[in-house]
Amino acid sequence: MGYKLIIRRDKSIRALLHRYPTPSSEEITFLTDKLQIPIQWIHESKAASLASSGDAWGEYHALLEAELWNRAHRILVDKLAPEAVLRGDMALLGKLCEPLVGKADGWEYGGQLFIDYINTTSEVPTLLKQALTSGQIPPRLSQLANDLPRLLRLLPALFPTEGVQQVACLSDMLSALHHLAGQLSLANLITRPAVPDTLVDVDRLHLLQSSAYDAFSAALEGVAA
């Protein structure tokens, strides 16, 4: 079969799959065994159908099956991860991120930031308690503390388009991280970062009040000394 005929055949099959994105198991067997069609094409057509119906969850998993890592990464960052953050479901967030680790372009500035967020918010409080009890700073705590300013710096650029869900998600993440930064600052592990403009008003007000309280407490300690 000539090259042009192969291209024409493949285009026709892809078009057919997009019109009928849910073939039966028998049809899938015929397409993959007899026509030697990559199974990824079938999953891609399914993803397109799910996208048109607004099923981001289904679309994401179909894109994973299609090995379309970059498109799946975009769905993860824009839709699924923010929902998991707003639900406070870090276990779900971790499971969503896991299949894409290191596979998508720009992963370190996208999905990896959610993984870093999970690690920081889940580990720092426990490690701080250990440090207060033992009087020694665990190496892992120092590592997370040193990485926190980078995480705070990168998160505001996470969403190229800002919908309501994305703004709320970013605000929740930054708020939680700044509260931890305040605790790490009081433990003399980092310099407390400035409160960013990217937080919604209620979070920004709370953090500014917290910063003022910390400064006042430090001043009182200085007077007492």
Stockholm file with secondary structure:
# STOCKHOLM 1.0

chainA/1-225         MGYKLIIRRDKSIRALLHRYPTPSSEEITFLTDKLQIPIQWIHESKAASLASSGDAWGEYHALLEAELWNRAHRILVDKLAPEAVLRGDMALLGKLCEPLVGKADGWEYGGQLFIDYINTTSEVPTLLKQALTSGQIPPRLSQLANDLPRLLRLLPALFPTEGVQQVACLSDMLSALHHLAGQLSLANLITRPAVPDTLVDVDRLHLLQSSAYDAFSAALEGVAA
#=GR chainA/1-225 SS CCHHHHHHHHHHHHHHHHHSCSCCHHHHHIIIIISCCCHHHHHHHHHHHHHHTTCHHHHHHHHHHTTCHHHHHHHIIIIIHHHHHHHTCHHHHHHHHGGGTTTSTTGGGTHHHHHHHHHHHHHHHHHHHHHHHHSSCCHHHHHHHHHHHHHHHHGGGSCSSCCHHHHHHHHHHHHHHHHHHHHHHHTTSSCCCCCCTTSCHHHHHHHHHHHHHHHHHHHHHHHHC
#=GC SS_cons         CCHHHHHHHHHHHHHHHHHSCSCCHHHHHIIIIISCCCHHHHHHHHHHHHHHTTCHHHHHHHHHHTTCHHHHHHHIIIIIHHHHHHHTCHHHHHHHHGGGTTTSTTGGGTHHHHHHHHHHHHHHHHHHHHHHHHSSCCHHHHHHHHHHHHHHHHGGGSCSSCCHHHHHHHHHHHHHHHHHHHHHHHTTSSCCCCCCTTSCHHHHHHHHHHHHHHHHHHHHHHHHC
//
